[in-house]
Amino acid sequence: MPIRWTPWTMVTNMGRRSGGSMPHPTYDFDVIVVGLGTAGAIAAIASAKRGLRVLGIERLSAMGGTGTTGGVLKYYFGSTGGMYEDVDRKAQQVSGSIYTPAIGIGAESKQFVLEEEALQAGVVLHYDTTVIDVIRTDKRLRGVACFSPERGKYTQTCQVVIDCTGNADLCRMSGCKIRTGRQLDGMVQPFSNVLFKMERDHVRTFYMDSGYVHTTDPLDLSNKIMDSALSPAHLRSCFGENDYFRIAPQIGIRESCHIEGETNVTLSDILENRATPEPVFWAFSNLDNHGIDFALESSLLQDWSVNAGLWGMKLSVPIPLEALIPEGYDRLLVAGRCLAVDHDLASCVRMKRDMQKCGEAAAVAAYIAIRDQISLRKVPYGELSALLRETGCLDDSQSEEARSARSSPGDVRQWMTSIADIQAGLASDSPAIAIWSAKRIGAELGNTLISWMEQADEEHLRKHSAIALALIDRQEAATVLLEMVRERDSFIPGGRSRFHHARGYTAVCLLGRLAHQAAIPELVHILQDSGLCTGTNGKKGHHPSEEDEQFQYVSHAIVALIRIGDRHPDSRLLVSQALVDFQARPTTEFYMSLWGNSHFSLNMGARLREVIEQALLRWSATNADSRTQTDLTECFGGKIH
Ligand SMILES: Cc1cc2nc3c(=O)[nH]c(=O)nc-3n(C[C@H](O)[C@H](O)[C@H](O)COP(=O)(O)OP(=O)(O)OC[C@H]3O[C@@H](n4cnc5c(N)ncnc54)[C@H](O)[C@@H]3O)c2cc1C
């Protein structure tokens, strides 16, 4: 006998409130949430639970976005608390009873619970519907234009739009200022293919990094979707018999673009303690940047992840409401990964827990603004924070101070202040915290670092002191750094980092940071004979292969030379010649491995060429003095041709 079934949307909708408690005659809805993914699903439910009339628009046919249809089922850090925890609890209850259990939160279970919560709270759901335009008067949003296959094009008006598309689609349609990627080449973090498989009766997903994509370029995005589906990593030959399950239809985008907000939260703000005193939630993670091409990242990110080796250290990042408001706009909020953080910090402020909290915070701000008929910018922090504290979305125990009081050393930022501790740390094989502690003390430690650097019988102390000295901009570090480069020092300092960096190419990076002209011959030598750069001290990180080592040396050497040329116009001719010679080589293929993907590595040759071309173009605008070029060549004993 067939199962007798009443569609559950009919049951759920019967108890639904009609219209919410704050009807407004002029608008179809109070809030329209566009994109019902990680942030948007919670934003819609939280708004409706506050009594607002909510329309949720989703281009796919399920709620949860990257966390459900995208197959990212597990949590990675993020801070706990907030209404998403109740959703997860319910999803865990249905997982295993009505759907196949999963490692993490099962996609179908979470979708089911999100839909149930949304309908019960009164959210009107428009699936299979894409927002194609905004309705606005100057910088005040009034609604959206959508398209669905059944209904065609239609408009809906509202008092506040929450852009949860992950790509700031609505903000871009509204003309807001947008930033994309890192400064050197505009690239965002690598994307992944998410693979599903069965493991001991559980659905398990894992993420295989597949390269870079320009997320807002439809042609590039489509090509990467097609290419990555056919990548060797996904073919049957790479999997055991009956092992392969399926590839998620959406590629996993870690980062797209970011709005220019009323406030922008930057990595330098966080590291230099200029964070907001008025957070709406705390994000919590390490700077989980997946690319190993750190040479192309910002100098600050290099200092943290490569030069100090602090990749694994976690940061607690307070996010203010102003980072969810596009600069100059009203009635428009963003929630999700495109909030106003800089690219360096985006690798930390993107985790699912935090993005769900971001959705909740946006909803509560919209509620107060609509109730009091005030601008989003005028929402009083006192009431906003009180409401967010009620659910645990905002929780002072997640501040960095509170976390550091209860964490184990090295987990979150706890710096050394005693000179003896710093010396012992620098003399050890895990010097990361000591290096950054010395950098924080700064100039007043300079001469002490020089004296430690001169201790010939203590290799670690000497070399790690040179690294710390370079981080406080002292040129004296160059002698020892050059020694590390010449010997291709393969020692990899230990610590909590999953990305390990050999001391030799760390020194290359630092010589570029110092823009040390006398390093030019050695850097050019790396470009001429990159085959010399191999060997590790046995530690395995995310880039243990010889190919990776070569890529690291060459990419850091190129960027170091460019930094020297940028800082010292008189060395541009010399540097240009070396870079042009490098470009002229018959092959400039340099491969970089990808996280979670042992099946192929990515040719970064073209990317390096682009970086060189940009520098040469920049410099060609200003002609260098040929006499200076001659002098420099002579001063290096004619080593450069
Ligand atoms: C491969 C990968 C692995 C990750 N691993 C982890 C992990 O282990 N743990 C962790 O905590 N985090 C992880 N993350 C990070 C986290 O999953 C994401 O940063 C987060 O889910 C992004 O949430 P979001 O709401 O910004 O975007 P999404 O969840 O992607 O939601 C955006 C939604 O908007 C919809 N949409 C877009 N445009 C439109 C439009 N014009 N009209 C209508 N709808 C639209 C989309 O269909 C989607 O549903 C990972 C991310 C990736 C990509």
The ligand as a Gaussian input file, in Angstrom:
#p B3LYP/6-31G(d) Opt

LIG

0 1
 C       34.775000      24.620000      -0.364000
 C       34.437000      25.355000       0.892000
 C       34.725000      24.775000       2.112000
 C       34.401000      25.443000       3.284000
 N       34.636000      24.835000       4.472000
 C       34.113000      25.357000       5.593000
 C       34.126000      24.612000       6.794000
 O       34.647000      23.500000       6.843000
 N       33.539000      25.162000       7.889000
 C       32.978000      26.418000       7.866000
 O       32.461000      26.871000       8.887000
 N       32.972000      27.152000       6.734000
 C       33.500000      26.641000       5.595000
 N       33.454000      27.347000       4.431000
 C       32.972000      28.745000       4.442000
 C       31.458000      28.868000       4.437000
 O       30.853000      27.694000       3.998000
 C       31.003000      30.025000       3.535000
 O       31.849000      31.140000       3.672000
 C       29.593000      30.459000       3.915000
 O       28.732000      29.338000       3.827000
 C       29.108000      31.568000       2.985000
 O       27.808000      31.943000       3.366000
 P       26.994000      33.031000       2.530000
 O       25.664000      33.157000       3.167000
 O       27.808000      34.244000       2.363000
 O       26.842000      32.410000       1.062000
 P       26.021000      31.135000       0.582000
 O       25.802000      30.164000       1.666000
 O       26.715000      30.638000      -0.632000
 O       24.594000      31.732000       0.169000
 C       24.358000      32.556000      -0.949000
 C       22.964000      32.218000      -1.485000
 O       22.520000      33.244000      -2.361000
 C       21.890000      32.663000      -3.490000
 N       21.936000      33.685000      -4.569000
 C       23.053000      34.218000      -5.122000
 N       22.722000      35.165000      -6.023000
 C       21.375000      35.247000      -6.039000
 C       20.433000      36.054000      -6.745000
 N       20.830000      36.997000      -7.615000
 N       19.112000      35.866000      -6.531000
 C       18.700000      34.921000      -5.643000
 N       19.540000      34.131000      -4.940000
 C       20.863000      34.298000      -5.115000
 C       22.718000      31.413000      -3.715000
 O       22.033000      30.455000      -4.501000
 C       22.955000      30.931000      -2.289000
 O       21.928000      30.087000      -1.824000
 C       33.787000      26.725000       3.233000
 C       33.511000      27.313000       1.999000
 C       33.825000      26.633000       0.839000
 C       33.472000      27.246000      -0.475000

